[in-house]
Amino acid sequence: MAKTQKQSKKKSKKGFTGINSAGLVILACFIIAVLIYQYVFGNPANFINNDPNNQPLTGNLLGTIYKGGVVVPIIQTLLLTVIALSIERYFAIRNAEGKGKLVKFVVKIKEALSKGDIEAAKAVCDQQKGSVGNVVLAALTKYEEVEKDETLSKEQQILAIQKEIEEATALELPMMSQNLPVIATITTLGTLMGLFGTVLGMIRSFAALAGAGGTDSIALSVGISEALVNTAFGIATGALAVISYNYFTSKIDGITYCIDEVGFSIVQTFAATHK
């Protein structure tokens, strides 16, 4: 029995569970953002006379973005981080769900429990795998253990099964929600950085208007570009982060609901079939 439990624990460790260090992802995204800003947006071919200090060519979007200033690579870092962590969370949560659809998995487990066939239910868990399969398999294993333990009362047996479900769930859930706090932070931080860049651009625009030698059209256009570009980037980053966070949160809630539903069925089956 102990050997079987060790093997099941080893199985639960397999599969992609996510990136442990979001800091490395942010650092990599920052380096990429700086390179894009310098060599793609700041490409001399995007500007008049091939000089990044001049105005962008008419209709050249890349050059206009470059004029957004130093805040652009910062916001771009946040945007790339959201994209990278969203992809990472997609595969991690997909792995947590297992191979089959959760609705069908719940139905199969309930059918096996209604027949009193614990081995069939465990076989379904082995096929499903993922965090859901691991939690339910742990509960079924505990089900068989307490069933054979005649020293425990019925209430103690039920409590043991419930405790096993709670402990297994507590081990699996943190892996599913990992890195989501970073995305949640960027929902606000991205918008604030866009606002910060907007303010800097407006300051530069008003400084150009208040010049002693008359209005500096180039400085004015640069200030306006900085304001608008950073506003657009900030809104896009914040919106994408909100969508990503809400999507993955809802997916985790769905997984948690399935675990709770199956766990309740296991406890009810034990209570109904044991006196």
Summary of the structure (lengths in Angstrom):
residues: 275
radius of gyration: 27.7
end to end distance: 24.8
largest distance: 95.5
contacts: 893
relative contact order: 0.14
helix: 81%
strand: 1%
